[in-house]
Amino acid sequence: MLGVIVAVWLSERRWQARGGQKGTIVDIAVPAVIFGLIGGRLYHVITDWQTYFGSRAIKEPIQALFIWEGGLGIWGAISLGALGVWFAVRKRGISMSAVADTVAPGIAFAQAIGRWGNWFNQELYGSPTTLPWGLEIDVDHGGEPGVLYHPTFLYESLWDVALGFVLIFAGRRFALHHGRLFALYVAGYTLGRFWIEGLRIDPVGGVDHAVTFLGLRINQWTSIVLFVAALAYFWLTRNRDSVEIVAPAGPADPAHPADQADADSEDTRDRAAEEPASTDDGDAASGPRPAAPSSSDAEAADTPAPATDKTTDAEATDDGAPAAERAADVEVADDGAPAAGKATDAEVTDAPAPAAEKTGKAGKAGEAGKAGEAGKAEGDGAAGTPPPADDVTPADGVGASDAEVVTKEKNSR
């Protein structure tokens, strides 16, 4: 339990440093510990079933539930504990791989602390040794008086401490994500467990002897399988670069300003669509905006010129002739009406604005000198002043013929 506290404390700090929400690891640890204890005990009972069941059992079947008497298999604890974590992270909407990488160093340190329970229970010891740190084992636990044994639990504890620091360094140095740091933990732990397990002589899988297969103990075979699987996963995920979710944003989560900004922008667009259009002076319009009879001089420069004005600009010559005269040359009607009058009729809009005002706007949109002349000329035409005599020769109220118009247009161009 002390190892669990250390693992949760360290993992919580690592999770927040990664951008996760505070308290996430604490919440996940509850199902992880419960499932882990069940899984660890199940693995022990399954692999050491002869201790509790059968004719040679040395304990009562009910004692299979007494976890305080020792017997928690790390393989079952990690496997079933991971299942509890998966349920928790799925409910919270975060990435399982991100959580696994975060808790990997903490698990290693927790195992280092938990292994000291083997000393109190006088289990997990190795062959006899003469080393000064040799461990005494009483007769009730399989030892002989005056004989020292390898404290394999101590070896594994030191290995786990070193592994925890290696994982922290590797995670920072190489930015291992998508479960790769957890895979490195599995590979590192099983590598040490394989040779430490080879030193053990305490019975595993039997009452008075350890069950072996092809000369290797059960836990050694488990270490080999998991070591290969961890390396395979580490290699296969080497190019994975998808985003891992560590802090999912809720529908109204203020902790994520980007999402809140998107929502505010959408609300602003909705309000803008509902509000009535406003005029240039800031007053709200009560309905569809009618066509204005005339515009200001500033607006004339930004607004596209009428079709007749564009025709006048396109037909401008280098001789500097007034725009009104050129328009009159081209726009003479078949009925013989004066050209200035026709130009005025073409420029009349639905609004009651005089043609002189629109002509003045077009003049200001063009060049400064020509604009003044065009405004003056068309203003005179709107007031009823006849055009210059050399452009149109009205005879008994009829304008120039079509041939004359074409000729003058060509000469103008």
Salt bridges, closest charged atoms under 4 A:
ASP27 OD2 - ARG92 NH1 3.20
ASP48 OD1 - HIS44 ND1 3.71
ASP138 OD1 - HIS141 ND1 2.72
GLU156 OE2 - ARG115 NE 2.84
GLU156 OE1 - ARG193 NE 3.91
GLU197 OE1 - ARG193 NE 2.87
GLU197 OE1 - ARG200 NH1 3.16
GLU197 OE2 - ARG217 NE 3.34
ASP202 OD2 - ARG200 NH2 2.62
ASP202 OD1 - ARG217 NH2 3.57
ASP208 OD2 - ARG56 NH2 2.97
ASP208 OD1 - HIS209 ND1 2.80
GLU244 OE1 - ARG18 NH2 2.60
GLU244 OE2 - HIS178 ND1 3.73
ASP253 OD2 - HIS256 NE2 3.14
ASP297 OD2 - LYS364 NZ 2.23
GLU315 OE2 - ARG413 NH2 3.55
ASP335 OD2 - LYS342 NZ 3.22
GLU409 OE2 - ARG413 NH2 2.67
